[in-house]
Amino acid sequence: MAASSSLTVSQALVGRTIAHHHNQASTDRLSLLTTLTANRSLKSSTRVSTRSRKSQLVSRSVIRSAAVETLETTETALVDKSVNTIRFLAIDAVEKANSGHPGLPMGCAPMGHILYDEVMRYNPKNPYWFNRDRFVLSAGHGCMLQYALLHLAGYDSVLEEDLKQFRQWGSRTPGHPENFETPGVEVTTGPLGQGVCNAVGLALAEKHLAARFNKPDSEIVDHYTYCILGDGCQMEGISNEACSLAGHWGLGKLIAFYDDNHISIDGDTAIAFTESVDTRFEGLGWHVIWVKNGNTGYDEIRAAIEEAKSVKDKPTLIKVTTTIGFGSPNKANSYSVHGSALGAKEVDATRQNLGWPYEPFHVPEDVKKHWSRHIPEGASLEAEWNAKFAEYEKKYKEDAAELKSLITGELPTGWEKALPKYTPEIPGDATRNLSQACLNALAPVLPGLVGGSADLASSNMTLLKMFGDFQKNTPEERNIRFGVREHAMGAICNGICLHSPGYIPYCATFFVFTDYMRAAIRISALSESGVIYVMTHDSIGLGEDGPTHQPIEHLASFRAMPNILMLRPADGNETAGAYKVAVDNRKRPSILALSRQKLPNLLGTSIEGVEKGGYIISDNSTGNKPDVILTATGSELEIASKAADELRKEGKTVRVVSLVSWELYEEQSDEYKESVFPAAVTARVSIEAGSTFGWHKIVGSGGKAIGIDKFGASAPAGKIYKEYGITAEAVIAAAKSLL
């Protein structure tokens, strides 16, 4: 196209072999800045030449080659106009809000336009059409780029009024992309690096389903995952963890665009980030392409995408060198355009600089008309796929039914009957082993159950024994080997979960190592991603590994996190109950804290009790008036039960309550809660091998909380329990002191 500086595929291949050194990058950015003036001159000359050619057409003196050139110039002019529409929608929204990040949308508008207008397959009127291409803006601070694109494409979730309400109370255009607020946004991004990991999860999900359900005569699962990430995402270690796995897994339908603008909040990235990203990604097993002119090089971007799609066995990183804040005469290529509004004077100057005469939020009619085709095209794409699926369903009924359940999220009728049940006569076991029994019982009846561990499968006990490993050449298998990459593991599982409602991903490590992945778990809770976190070695009960591996504050910290279920089962029935709850809750994640040590199967525990969060497992009182209430979770429920037995021998009436999930208990009616913890009974003792923080909400000012408010120690578990006073004797003494 006449107004774009383009490279052939072969030139792009040569370009990406050039080492990424700061001096070279600075020179490239300087040359890109000159395109601001050059592009204005080119547009001016294009307008003059176009008028001249129109006169020639009227006089019938134009030759065919000129006619072809006119067509190309008109197309390019419309692309320019569309790209500038994206830029100014972002500028205007940030300016009106007096808050936001205009620089990225201004720099990334060309790649955003090409993706949404020319490349991606989607239906604006059904953002949840299964076989759509997925897009993730990992650099979520630049969300006005995505909102502008959704608006132009015709999504009902981002109307003009929504753009005007950017970052305001109750708007559908929050300050970072949120999948639960804005249909068309696939995942929640903002914490840098999380988004590209989600994209890896989305691409894994596509590859897995394609391997399971595609047939030689029917490619029913076939879509790409696209992602834009920035320098900040590249600096965060989580992105390297996930991209290492993406290369290992050969996720050929993952195409990531690296917005290589060399500016972060503190200034030029040369102050802290001078590595060769290209070389690193090649080492991670990615195909790498360098687009040197991301500002106006439309054909370079197109050629790069075409090349990326031709590489089937590797994910592709397209490094797109852009100018942050492109078009702003005084703020482009500076940190000042990164995270604040341009200001009225600079907005006017940018309008003049880019030849934009329109009022704020205006979409020119020719741009509007051009983009309007995506509504009928999207409906047609979905209709074609639906017809294809109908044919697939006739030929492959069982596979079609299974795939449909994954698409809709409808669980098989009676799936919970597969969960094992236990009696006190059955020998006790560690709840991590009981967890494995549940996983292997559920896998045959839940087609979306997939997952694995951070290099601890044999210790977390998370292997699905009837399946092999998901690998590059065996993507149909359901055991995922994450390696020692806890943070990426959580974020990848978020992507898997948000790919399709029927996916039920789980991931595992030691409970203490949730510290490595807390940010991903928080995004699970925020984005309503029902990941199951299988966390073993849940207390000082792990013993000799000592305080570095013994969680203390972790239960309390997750109980403080909104929209997450923290479950600590005590035995087989409660472990089964925890899985029943976790599978049922598809819009909030669950953490299962599981023991390393063996625990007995207790009388009175049940799956149904776990669903209420807190329930009575034994009670010798009448009239809802026990002398004392003992409450515990997990391994300490056995201790509370033993203490109750001794107190009852002394004539006391004692109620024992399992408080396996505080969150579920809080959701019960006031009447139910009064039946478990009657207000009149103030003699209450809690025991848990963790921080006492929060327990006084349960036991009240008249009760006592037994726990651990310091770090653990290295010794056999029994010795540590005794030294730290996590014993039946301590519970008995505390109870007697209250009576």
Secondary structure, DSSP 8 states (H G I E B T S, - for coil): -TTS----HHHHHHHTTS---HHHHHHHHHHHHHHHHHHHHHHHHHHHHHHHHHHHHHTT---HHHHHHHHHHHHHHHHHHHHHHHHHHHHHHHHHHT-S--HHHHHHHHHHHHIIIII----TT-TT-TT--EEEESSGGGTHHHHHHHHHHT-TTS-HHHHHTTT-TT-SS-SS--TTTSTT--S---STTHHHHHHHHHHHHHHHHHHHH-BTTB------EEEEEEHHHHHSHHHHHHHHHHHHHT-TTEEEEEEE--EETTEEGGGT--S-HHHHHHHTT-EEEEES-TTT-HHHHHHHHHHHHH--SS-EEEEEE--TTTT-TTTTTSGGGTSS---HHHHHHHHHHTT----TT---HHHHHHHHTHHHHHHHHHHHHHHHHHHHHHH-HHHHHHHHHHHH----TTGGGGS----TTS--EEHHHHHHHHHHHHTTT-TTEEEEESS-HHHHT---TTS-EEBTTBTT--EEE--S-HHHHHHHHHHHHHH-TT-EEEEEEEGGGHHHHHHHHHHHHHTT---EEEEE--SGGG-TT-TTT--SSHHHHHHTSTT-EEE---SHHHHHHHHHHHHH-TTS-EEEE--SSEE---TT--HHHHHTSSEEEEE--STT--SEEEEE-TTHHHHHHHHHHHHHHTT--EEEEE-S-HHHHHTS-HHHHHHHS-TT---EEEE-SS--TTTHHHH-TTSEEE---S---SS-HHHHHHHTT-SHHHHHHHHHHH-
